[in-house]
Amino acid sequence: MPRRQGYALLIALVAGTAVLAAAVAFGTARLTTERQPTASGSGTQAAARNPAAPANSTGTWVVTWTGAPVTGEPDTRNGFPGRTIRNIVHTSVGGDAARITLSNLFGTTPLVVEQATVNTRPVTFRGLPTVTVAAGRQIVSDPVTVPVAPDAELVVALRTPQAGGPVTHHPNTHRTSYLDDTDGTWRTTTWRYLTAVDVRNDVPPGAVVVIGDSLTAGSGSTTDADSRWPDVLSDRLDHRYGIANQGIAGNRLLRDSPSHVNGRGGQAGVHRFERDVLSVAGAKTVIIALGINDVQQPPQEPDPQRIVDGLRSLTERAHARGLRVIGTTLTPFQGFPTWTPERNAVRLAVNERIRAGGIFDDFVDFDRAVRDPYAPNRILPAYDSGDRLHFNDTGYRTLGRLVDLDAVAGTPKSDAF
């Protein structure tokens, strides 16, 4: 299904809900393995999801979509008992089967899911249709034999029968999803519980994992247009690679965001890197687009060396797993309320170090591409969403076209920095 025509799939959603209800059977699968980090970022790191296909199938598993868990959704202590959550996601690479990851990372009580479907096909967990996910953990489903088209909309529906929360969620998705109950259907721009969809593919070259902030998540872009810059990159790669967009609005590199408990920001890049990058199925290349919020969000980081060291530490961790790393320079924000000459000087110092080399295998100069040549500390007006920090669709298209496809497909540097 082509990207811009994917909305036709939503016509089938009401019928899909009925099929989902019909798929219920007795039995519960309880998650007993794969310990996850706690909501504060402490605890044992997540184990990588097994990239191998089942023994009775061919092909390998590669991610087609991700939505990084951000925090517990405010005012959801009781969750959504008796309601069906329909997460609408957009695929990158296609395959002949799918599996989903459900997360209760920020829940304080067990999450019970009694029904789950992918495009109306029933999902099981260890052979059973119902699953209980302990607080602070996640589970990967059994493979679902369902064709998944590249560059298309996918409907992942979940029904929770009992109270329990808070709901692990990803807000500000720039994508319309739905909540169904006996009173009707409600539109939402939040993904709930679902954090990844993998597909089985015969010839995937791998996945590109992008860890970033609101500029990666697409703040300022048009809802349902899939115009974030990783979407543009996926188009340019002809949807042969999996693309994992792990951008979180408000996210920082070094510090859990001050707004973390209010449903934004999430755990710092250095704390979520294992879960959101190194554990992604089929990961081959990492693009790191973090640091601007360390510069401009209070409390600001005044030392550019700490940001540089943080970026280099992520590169070293990725290299230890055999991944290639591409970084991006920090973009202008003069005119945004938090801008000061001192904070801008930190941004410029970080960019100077990135351009000098020794941090990443390669880098993309986002700053140079989007700055106003007559006022280089500002975004070019044609790219500005209106707040002097985030981009419009034209700006994100420019960023997505800037990434060198050969650099994405390259291999990690073997020498240590």
TIRO-48319 format. One record per residue (C-alpha): x, z, y; residue number from 0. Coordinates in Angstrom, 3 decimals. Layout:
<pts>
        X        Z        Y resi
        X        Z        Y  NUM
...
</pts>
This chain:
<pts>
        X        Z        Y resi
    0.000    0.000    0.000    0
    1.623   -0.973    3.339    1
    2.418    1.806    5.765    2
   -0.036    0.878    8.485    3
   -2.887    0.175    6.054    4
   -2.601    3.440    4.151    5
   -5.573    5.011    5.868    6
   -7.975    3.129    3.614    7
   -7.057    5.558    0.867    8
   -8.932    8.320    2.654    9
  -12.225    6.622    1.825   10
  -11.739    7.765   -1.754   11
  -11.096   11.400   -0.934   12
  -14.641   12.716   -1.333   13
  -14.877   11.149   -4.757   14
  -11.443   12.531   -5.515   15
  -12.634   16.061   -4.846   16
  -15.375   15.657   -7.456   17
  -12.897   14.376  -10.027   18
  -10.600   17.281   -9.241   19
  -13.387   19.779   -9.902   20
  -14.171   18.105  -13.213   21
  -10.588   18.568  -14.371   22
  -10.807   22.369  -14.599   23
  -10.023   23.973  -17.926   24
   -9.290   27.516  -19.093   25
   -5.768   28.891  -19.172   26
   -3.046   30.020  -16.794   27
    0.647   29.174  -16.535   28
    2.655   31.940  -14.910   29
    5.971   31.265  -13.199   30
    8.665   33.475  -14.724   31
   11.847   31.614  -13.808   32
   13.683   30.151  -10.818   33
   13.945   32.997   -8.356   34
   13.610   31.997   -4.726   35
   14.938   33.458   -1.476   36
   12.754   36.045    0.227   37
   11.005   35.398    3.535   38
   13.903   36.963    5.400   39
   16.331   34.494    3.863   40
   17.962   37.007    1.539   41
   17.949   36.995   -2.256   42
   19.205   34.614   -4.886   43
   19.386   31.003   -3.750   44
   17.006   28.428   -5.207   45
   18.153   26.574   -8.290   46
   18.239   22.783   -8.009   47
   15.216   21.065   -9.488   48
   16.207   19.202  -12.636   49
   16.738   15.533  -11.675   50
   16.499   14.336  -15.275   51
   13.383   12.610  -16.559   52
   11.491   13.982  -19.590   53
   13.016   13.086  -22.951   54
   10.175   10.739  -23.863   55
   10.468    8.623  -20.716   56
   12.913    6.412  -18.915   57
   14.088    6.617  -15.336   58
   15.255    9.513  -13.179   59
   13.545   11.785  -10.689   60
   14.027   11.276   -6.969   61
   12.227   12.811   -4.039   62
    9.714   10.639   -2.184   63
    8.433   13.229    0.326   64
    9.144   16.773    1.500   65
    7.647   19.267    3.931   66
    9.980   22.225    4.369   67
    8.244   25.625    4.103   68
    8.320   27.187    7.561   69
    6.738   30.645    7.344   70
    3.541   32.440    6.451   71
    0.598   30.902    8.294   72
   -0.786   33.291   10.927   73
   -4.160   34.899   10.168   74
   -4.158   33.852    6.491   75
   -3.745   37.231    4.836   76
   -6.599   36.304    2.475   77
   -5.555   32.666    2.066   78
   -8.291   30.079    1.499   79
  -10.254   31.340   -1.521   80
  -12.730   28.843   -2.919   81
  -11.493   26.021   -0.716   82
   -9.796   22.759   -1.605   83
   -6.651   21.918    0.356   84
   -6.007   18.165    0.597   85
   -2.452   17.512    1.761   86
   -1.996   13.893    2.886   87
    1.641   12.804    2.682   88
    3.482    9.518    3.140   89
    5.809    8.258    0.427   90
    9.211    6.653    0.815   91
   10.292    5.386   -2.628   92
    7.781    4.567   -5.393   93
    7.656    5.330   -9.104   94
    5.570    5.360  -12.278   95
    5.003    9.131  -12.390   96
    5.024   12.078  -10.007   97
    5.615   15.803   -9.955   98
    4.862   18.285   -7.189   99
    6.462   21.497   -5.961  100
    4.190   24.349   -4.864  101
    5.667   27.226   -2.868  102
    4.543   30.798   -2.340  103
    7.779   31.589   -0.531  104
    6.140   33.526    2.304  105
    3.241   34.969    0.342  106
    3.082   38.702   -0.344  107
    0.615   38.369   -3.238  108
    0.491   35.964   -6.210  109
   -0.797   32.467   -5.497  110
   -3.344   31.204   -8.032  111
   -4.042   27.463   -8.116  112
   -6.827   26.609  -10.559  113
   -6.902   22.866   -9.918  114
   -4.374   20.358   -8.618  115
   -4.433   16.567   -8.500  116
   -2.254   13.717   -7.308  117
   -4.486   10.836   -6.201  118
   -7.266   12.419   -8.317  119
   -5.071   12.572  -11.471  120
   -5.064   16.140  -12.874  121
   -1.782   18.065  -12.641  122
   -0.635   20.612  -15.211  123
    1.990   23.333  -15.165  124
    3.683   23.924  -18.519  125
    0.733   22.208  -20.115  126
   -1.988   24.224  -18.403  127
   -4.232   23.282  -15.462  128
   -4.038   26.682  -13.750  129
   -0.891   28.323  -12.447  130
    0.059   31.626  -10.851  131
    3.086   31.579   -8.553  132
    4.584   34.972   -7.782  133
    5.234   36.003   -4.191  134
    8.488   34.543   -2.890  135
    8.735   31.830   -5.563  136
    7.901   28.199   -6.247  137
    7.059   26.043   -9.256  138
    7.502   22.385  -10.173  139
    4.625   20.747  -12.044  140
    4.697   18.754  -15.242  141
    5.051   14.972  -14.767  142
    1.794   13.223  -13.873  143
    1.442    9.649  -15.096  144
    0.229    8.090  -11.869  145
    1.601    5.004  -10.106  146
    3.075    5.937   -6.744  147
    3.534    3.063   -4.318  148
    6.376    3.100   -1.786  149
    5.453    3.429    1.908  150
    1.934    4.625    1.116  151
   -0.393    7.597    1.552  152
   -0.618   10.106   -1.301  153
   -3.321   12.774   -1.665  154
   -2.251   16.048   -3.262  155
   -5.243   18.388   -3.615  156
   -5.176   22.080   -4.558  157
   -7.931   24.640   -5.085  158
   -7.276   28.366   -4.767  159
  -10.024   30.487   -6.351  160
   -9.148   33.925   -5.016  161
   -7.857   35.692   -1.956  162
   -4.096   35.899   -1.469  163
   -1.659   35.188    1.300  164
   -0.177   34.630    3.749  165
   -0.225   30.895    3.120  166
    3.197   29.230    2.961  167
    2.800   26.325    5.359  168
    4.400   23.608    7.462  169
    2.617   23.237   10.827  170
    2.874   20.436   13.412  171
    3.005   17.710   10.760  172
    1.803   14.782   12.916  173
   -0.303   13.880    9.898  174
   -4.021   14.551    9.309  175
   -4.874   16.542    6.183  176
   -8.123   18.261    5.173  177
   -9.705   21.533    4.100  178
  -12.929   21.322    2.060  179
  -15.499   24.038    1.397  180
  -19.224   24.310    0.848  181
  -19.831   24.030    4.603  182
  -18.018   20.726    4.990  183
  -14.624   19.164    5.617  184
  -12.186   20.268    8.296  185
   -9.290   18.273    9.730  186
   -5.878   19.915    9.993  187
   -2.306   18.986   10.881  188
   -0.754   21.556    8.541  189
    0.644   21.092    5.031  190
   -0.081   24.116    2.835  191
    1.766   25.246   -0.318  192
    3.020   21.721   -1.090  193
    6.720   21.313   -0.273  194
    7.888   18.271   -2.288  195
    6.741   15.254   -4.276  196
    9.206   13.587   -6.653  197
    8.720   10.282   -8.441  198
   10.176    8.826  -11.620  199
   11.970    5.595  -10.856  200
   14.024    3.271  -13.058  201
   16.581    2.236  -10.447  202
   16.686    4.687   -7.520  203
   20.004    4.698   -5.643  204
   19.278    8.273   -4.583  205
   17.786   10.172   -1.686  206
   18.665   10.736    1.950  207
   17.912   14.318    3.024  208
   17.519   14.917    6.749  209
   17.709   18.521    7.933  210
   16.741   18.978   11.550  211
   14.436   20.426   14.173  212
   11.438   19.098   16.113  213
   13.297   15.878   16.936  214
   13.464   15.180   13.190  215
    9.959   16.522   12.497  216
    8.668   14.077   15.121  217
    7.315   16.217   17.968  218
    5.915   13.846   20.577  219
    5.209   11.054   18.071  220
    1.759    9.613   17.400  221
   -0.267   11.426   14.743  222
   -0.709    9.426   11.523  223
    1.560    6.610   12.759  224
    4.570    7.711   10.659  225
    6.863    6.918   13.557  226
    9.396    9.735   13.157  227
   12.948    8.426   13.101  228
   13.422    9.170    9.339  229
   10.308    7.011    8.749  230
   11.967    4.197   10.681  231
   15.118    4.663    8.590  232
   13.014    4.469    5.412  233
   11.553    1.151    6.580  234
   15.047   -0.209    7.242  235
   16.163    0.834    3.760  236
   13.196   -1.147    2.347  237
   11.922    2.060    0.718  238
   14.579    1.829   -1.987  239
   15.845    5.335   -1.234  240
   13.932    8.562   -1.286  241
   13.690   10.100    2.180  242
   13.326   13.881    2.471  243
   12.399   14.830    6.037  244
   13.260   18.531    6.248  245
   12.744   18.804    9.992  246
   11.111   21.983   11.342  247
    9.952   22.305   14.950  248
   11.962   25.029   16.683  249
   14.585   25.197   13.936  250
   18.087   26.379   14.726  251
   21.421   26.023   12.966  252
   22.770   29.566   13.124  253
   19.879   31.954   13.709  254
   16.402   32.374   12.286  255
   14.191   31.360   15.192  256
   12.774   34.149   17.373  257
    9.339   32.528   16.901  258
    9.757   32.625   13.102  259
    7.092   35.304   12.566  260
    4.610   33.399   14.739  261
    4.498   30.353   12.488  262
    7.267   28.228   14.001  263
   11.006   27.805   13.827  264
   11.665   28.769   10.230  265
   14.838   30.036    8.667  266
   18.109   28.850   10.178  267
   19.757   25.747    8.798  268
   22.612   27.764    7.318  269
   20.078   29.938    5.476  270
   17.771   27.191    4.147  271
   20.414   24.587    3.312  272
   20.511   25.394   -0.405  273
   16.730   25.210   -0.772  274
   15.915   22.350    1.586  275
   18.938   20.091    1.026  276
   21.060   20.868   -2.012  277
   18.064   21.406   -4.307  278
   16.324   18.113   -3.442  279
   15.909   15.775   -6.430  280
   18.268   12.789   -6.307  281
   20.048   13.860   -3.101  282
   22.935   11.512   -2.295  283
   23.396   11.630    1.486  284
   22.660   14.392    4.003  285
   21.971   13.802    7.677  286
   22.404   16.950    9.771  287
   20.540   16.893   13.090  288
   20.683   20.524   14.195  289
   22.119   22.449   17.131  290
   20.089   21.637   20.233  291
   17.837   24.678   19.771  292
   20.886   26.918   19.424  293
   21.896   25.599   22.835  294
   18.555   25.801   24.640  295
   16.355   28.418   22.922  296
   16.703   32.069   23.935  297
   18.846   33.818   22.914  298
   21.122   30.860   23.484  299
   24.436   30.366   21.723  300
   27.104   30.284   24.468  301
   30.045   29.406   22.216  302
   30.236   25.735   21.162  303
   32.850   26.628   18.533  304
   30.302   28.693   16.606  305
   27.964   25.691   16.463  306
   30.815   23.416   15.373  307
   31.854   25.900   12.684  308
   28.262   26.116   11.468  309
   27.990   22.345   11.193  310
   31.308   22.124    9.359  311
   30.204   24.828    6.910  312
   27.151   22.744    5.961  313
   29.383   19.728    5.381  314
   31.646   21.750    3.097  315
   28.674   23.005    1.088  316
   27.342   19.450    0.716  317
   30.759   18.115   -0.309  318
   30.933   20.785   -3.004  319
   27.859   19.096   -4.546  320
   29.295   15.582   -4.139  321
   27.037   14.601   -1.219  322
   27.934   12.409    1.735  323
   27.293   13.947    5.170  324
   26.328   12.235    8.429  325
   25.841   14.212   11.631  326
   24.178   13.468   14.950  327
   25.153   14.314   18.496  328
   22.900   16.595   20.566  329
   20.526   14.787   22.918  330
   19.925   15.485   26.637  331
   17.261   17.899   27.882  332
   17.672   18.206   31.653  333
   14.213   18.736   33.122  334
   13.055   20.906   30.207  335
   12.387   24.504   31.386  336
   15.342   26.015   29.514  337
   17.959   23.608   30.898  338
   20.862   25.052   32.875  339
   24.292   23.588   33.702  340
   25.903   26.225   31.486  341
   23.769   25.371   28.450  342
   24.315   21.690   29.020  343
   28.075   22.309   29.050  344
   27.775   23.812   25.545  345
   25.895   20.708   24.377  346
   28.541   18.398   25.819  347
   31.350   20.419   24.221  348
   29.688   20.201   20.793  349
   29.229   16.450   21.199  350
   32.873   16.030   22.159  351
   33.939   17.766   18.951  352
   31.550   15.657   16.836  353
   32.900   12.426   18.329  354
   36.477   13.579   17.725  355
   35.823   13.731   13.978  356
   36.645   16.343   11.391  357
   33.110   17.745   11.079  358
   31.157   15.083    9.159  359
   31.967   12.038    7.048  360
   30.368    9.954    9.793  361
   28.154   10.533   12.811  362
   25.364    8.853   14.765  363
   25.593    9.096   18.544  364
   21.970    9.912   19.401  365
   23.050   11.257   22.807  366
   24.604    8.002   23.945  367
   21.637    5.961   22.693  368
   18.878    7.840   24.528  369
   20.449    9.166   27.737  370
   19.649    7.682   31.106  371
   22.789    5.832   32.257  372
   22.041    6.863   35.855  373
   21.383   10.516   34.934  374
   23.197   11.090   31.610  375
   21.951   14.640   31.151  376
   18.375   13.343   31.003  377
   16.453   11.286   28.446  378
   15.819    7.704   29.461  379
   12.225    7.705   30.826  380
   11.173    4.917   28.447  381
   11.958    7.237   25.500  382
   10.562   10.500   26.917  383
    7.352   11.963   25.454  384
    6.803   13.729   28.777  385
    8.555   17.091   28.399  386
   12.164   15.860   28.885  387
   13.175   17.105   25.409  388
   11.136   15.254   22.786  389
   10.795   11.524   22.281  390
    7.872    9.140   22.142  391
    7.449    6.536   19.401  392
    9.800    4.146   21.200  393
   12.490    6.805   21.411  394
   12.205    7.718   17.739  395
   12.303    4.035   16.815  396
   15.577    3.769   18.705  397
   17.057    6.716   16.802  398
   15.938    5.376   13.433  399
   17.466    1.971   14.141  400
   20.763    3.544   15.165  401
   21.698    4.900   11.736  402
   24.264    2.672    9.994  403
   22.831    1.704    6.606  404
   26.311    1.254    5.159  405
   27.175    4.799    6.225  406
   24.068    6.137    4.459  407
   25.070    4.371    1.243  408
   28.724    5.415    1.375  409
   30.570    8.088   -0.601  410
   31.791   11.526    0.525  411
   35.280   11.930    1.895  412
   37.577   13.327   -0.751  413
   39.999   14.991    1.642  414
   39.303   18.469    2.971  415
   38.852   18.952    6.690  416
</pts>
